[in-house]
């Protein structure tokens, strides 16, 4: 017997989710575009995206959960507070994307999704199967979220809700439970002639609207990319050390976004928003663990965070960075040594010609 979608919505809201939608477990409406993106190599070093088993799961959700009938898609706002522009624009600080200012969203959303799935089992009085994903499974979550009525895909490839903007996390429940109604897809873009996100991107990562070349994206370069950053892209990255908010910040729909009620996403201090570069350059493993454990930043470990800080320090170009950078020339990580040497050369060249 089909379960009430309205009861599902009420329980999802009770668990703190801001957005809730349900859609049939059908292939993503943008599946072909995704495969073209993979064929063009725009996924960069994220080889897992092109793995045959991952592609098969995206083609047929039954590979993930045999007998799957529905996807429940939820959203949880993460926008917290307005930060003084002089802090974010301070080149002596490294910027962290706003979704990572607080606790790791996986740790917040996953148990709530499991709680919602267990509630569905108990209240449907059926033996049901489910899988829960938060930015981890082989599903095209933004596309499925659009199919579930949670928003439209913007030219920056982000999911945008017309009355909430795009500063929200997504999570999914795949289940063999059927619902009595499904949401109307939101497949029509509302971007119009606006190109603010495309022109604001510091690295020109959008070869055309609705297509992101991850190989040039600051978020990819600072988080997903594990090797050396292309020297030609380094000067374009500014002071970003984890992720990037530029293409979202300039979107006109952000004027509708509201501060989240989820206190776990709020930063404990200013340094969780924009830490000082000289402090990042001096991080050892123990200090990194102490400061970032439980945060999304912890995911990239010390090596990549310090690598990113070296790039930001080179772009800062201040003499105060010379001493900590010089120490990093003896770091055990060859990746850090290479980026520290680049930053030192950038700073010395700048002041030589000053």
Buried (B, 14 or more C-beta within 10 A) or exposed (E): EEBEBEBBBEBBEEBBBBBBBBBBBEBBBBBEBBBEBBEEEBBBEBEEBBEEEBBEBBBEBBBBBEEBBBBBBBBBBBBBEEBEEEEBEBBBBBBBBBBBBBBBBBEBBBEBBEBBBEBBBEEBEEEBBBBBBBBEBBBBBBBBBBBBBBBBBBBBBBBBBEEBBBBBBBBBBBBBBBBEEBBEBBEEBEBEEBBBBBEBBBBEBBEEBBBBBBBBBBBBBBBBBEEEBEEEBBEBBBBBBBBBBBBBBBBBBBEEBEBBEBEEBBBEEEBBBBBBBBBBBBBEEEEBEEBBEEBBBBBBBBBBBBBBBBBBBBBBBBEBBBEBBEEBEEBEBEBBBBBBBBBBEBBEEBEEEE
